[in-house]
Amino acid sequence: MRPAAVLFDCDGVIVDSEPITDRVIAANLARHGFEITHAEVSTLFLGGTIGGVAETVRARGKVLPDDWVPQI
């Protein structure tokens, strides 16, 4: 049976994906030597972009792979 419609929740109204994303980013950055809690990720990067995360981390002296943005 084919669905009549598909609902995409792109702004977090139905599912709040921000906490999950914060944990994923924090865990990934820890693997690259940038220790940060998921709460700090939320504080520093809420409303920003993944590119902005990379810029901030690099500005703080940490090395991320050149392909970090598309990989994350």
Backbone bond lengths (Angstrom), bond angles and torsions (degrees), N, CA, C in turn:
res aa  C-N    CA-C-N  psi(-1)  N-CA   C-N-CA  omega(-1)  CA-C   N-CA-C  phi
1 M - - - 1.449 - - 1.527 108.57 -
2 R 1.283 116.00 135.14 1.455 122.87 -178.35 1.533 110.30 -92.39
3 P 1.348 118.02 133.88 1.467 118.52 179.64 1.523 111.35 -66.61
4 A 1.305 116.02 149.35 1.460 121.51 178.98 1.519 111.10 -76.73
5 A 1.331 116.24 -26.35 1.463 120.18 -178.30 1.522 109.57 -158.45
6 V 1.309 114.89 160.24 1.459 121.82 174.94 1.523 106.70 -127.29
7 L 1.311 116.31 131.48 1.455 121.57 -178.88 1.527 108.96 -106.04
8 F 1.319 116.97 124.19 1.456 122.65 176.82 1.521 108.62 -105.66
9 D 1.326 116.22 124.54 1.468 121.87 179.74 1.516 107.82 -102.47
10 C 1.312 117.06 88.97 1.469 121.63 -174.22 1.520 113.14 -94.18
11 D 1.308 118.02 -3.86 1.464 118.02 -178.28 1.517 113.09 -124.85
12 G 1.324 117.78 14.30 1.453 121.11 172.69 1.503 116.06 79.34
13 V 1.315 118.69 18.75 1.461 120.84 -179.31 1.524 110.91 -73.73
14 I 1.317 117.00 -44.10 1.464 121.22 -177.52 1.527 111.19 -86.69
15 V 1.308 116.64 -43.97 1.468 122.20 -180.00 1.519 108.15 -125.91
16 D 1.323 116.38 124.07 1.463 120.86 177.78 1.517 108.14 -84.45
17 S 1.313 116.76 96.12 1.466 121.68 -176.37 1.529 112.62 -86.52
18 E 1.320 117.59 -7.85 1.470 120.69 -176.87 1.533 113.05 -58.76
19 P 1.343 120.17 -47.02 1.468 119.33 179.23 1.534 113.23 -61.73
20 I 1.316 116.19 -37.33 1.468 120.08 178.47 1.523 109.48 -65.61
21 T 1.319 116.25 -46.17 1.462 121.35 179.24 1.526 110.97 -61.01
22 D 1.322 117.09 -42.29 1.468 120.85 179.03 1.521 111.16 -59.85
23 R 1.322 117.15 -41.76 1.472 120.72 179.02 1.527 111.45 -66.65
24 V 1.312 116.81 -41.26 1.467 120.73 179.42 1.533 110.14 -63.48
25 I 1.325 116.92 -45.67 1.467 120.60 179.80 1.525 110.42 -63.72
26 A 1.346 117.67 -44.29 1.466 120.95 179.98 1.532 110.72 -60.75
27 A 1.319 117.24 -44.78 1.468 120.99 -179.85 1.524 110.78 -64.83
28 N 1.323 116.55 -41.64 1.457 120.19 -179.61 1.523 110.87 -65.92
29 L 1.317 117.35 -45.18 1.463 120.30 -180.00 1.523 111.43 -64.28
30 A 1.328 117.70 -34.41 1.470 121.12 177.05 1.531 110.37 -61.40
31 R 1.317 117.07 -37.01 1.478 120.45 177.37 1.529 111.77 -65.13
32 H 1.317 116.10 -19.45 1.465 121.05 178.73 1.527 111.89 -104.70
33 G 1.344 115.94 14.60 1.451 120.27 174.50 1.513 116.24 85.62
34 F 1.326 117.27 11.40 1.465 120.96 178.39 1.519 107.36 -111.39
35 E 1.320 115.75 94.94 1.462 121.25 -178.23 1.528 109.79 -77.81
36 I 1.323 115.58 122.79 1.462 121.62 -178.99 1.524 107.48 -153.79
37 T 1.314 116.64 141.41 1.466 119.72 177.56 1.523 109.53 -81.67
38 H 1.314 115.10 162.57 1.475 117.86 178.20 1.522 110.21 -66.13
39 A 1.334 117.64 -30.14 1.465 120.03 176.49 1.529 110.79 -66.21
40 E 1.333 116.63 -38.90 1.467 120.17 177.44 1.521 111.43 -67.73
41 V 1.331 116.48 -36.05 1.468 120.22 175.99 1.523 108.76 -58.92
42 S 1.320 116.12 -45.96 1.458 120.18 -179.95 1.531 111.50 -61.29
43 T 1.316 115.91 -44.49 1.470 120.18 -179.18 1.520 112.25 -64.71
44 L 1.330 116.40 -45.00 1.466 120.74 -176.20 1.522 114.29 -75.91
45 F 1.329 116.57 -35.80 1.459 118.98 -166.46 1.525 115.99 -119.96
46 L 1.331 118.36 2.22 1.466 120.90 -178.38 1.524 110.53 -54.57
47 G 1.313 115.57 127.47 1.457 121.15 178.21 1.515 114.54 82.50
48 G 1.327 116.76 -1.15 1.461 120.48 -179.26 1.514 111.79 -92.49
49 T 1.308 114.31 -161.90 1.461 121.18 -179.50 1.517 109.36 -119.82
50 I 1.322 116.18 163.88 1.461 120.61 175.84 1.526 109.28 -63.80
51 G 1.311 116.71 -36.77 1.465 120.19 175.71 1.516 111.65 -60.11
52 G 1.334 116.54 -38.43 1.450 121.16 177.12 1.520 112.35 -66.45
53 V 1.330 116.58 -36.11 1.465 120.93 175.31 1.525 109.14 -60.50
54 A 1.321 115.99 -49.28 1.470 120.68 -179.43 1.523 110.96 -59.50
55 E 1.317 117.61 -44.49 1.471 121.21 179.76 1.527 111.45 -60.01
56 T 1.331 116.14 -45.06 1.462 120.58 -179.14 1.524 111.42 -64.32
57 V 1.320 116.31 -45.23 1.469 120.71 -179.35 1.528 109.97 -63.17
58 R 1.305 116.65 -43.81 1.474 119.88 178.66 1.531 110.89 -66.07
59 A 1.321 117.79 -37.98 1.465 121.28 178.36 1.525 111.39 -64.56
60 R 1.325 116.16 -23.95 1.462 120.88 177.63 1.529 111.89 -91.00
61 G 1.331 115.95 12.00 1.459 120.77 171.00 1.507 117.17 92.11
62 K 1.305 118.71 7.14 1.459 120.50 179.35 1.526 110.10 -95.61
63 V 1.306 115.18 148.22 1.465 121.26 -179.88 1.527 108.39 -98.57
64 L 1.306 115.09 125.56 1.463 121.31 172.83 1.518 107.89 -115.41
65 P 1.327 117.37 148.33 1.460 119.21 177.17 1.536 110.65 -59.07
66 D 1.314 115.91 151.23 1.466 120.78 179.75 1.537 111.70 -56.60
67 D 1.332 116.70 -31.73 1.477 120.53 -177.72 1.530 112.09 -97.35
68 W 1.320 117.76 20.83 1.471 120.01 -177.16 1.529 111.81 -60.23
69 V 1.301 117.83 -45.62 1.473 120.33 -177.07 1.528 111.33 -59.01
70 P 1.317 120.92 -54.06 1.466 117.95 -179.73 1.531 113.13 -67.67
71 Q 1.322 117.51 -26.25 1.462 119.57 179.62 1.528 112.47 -74.05
72 I 1.322 117.53 -36.95 1.461 119.96 -178.56 1.511 110.21 -70.81
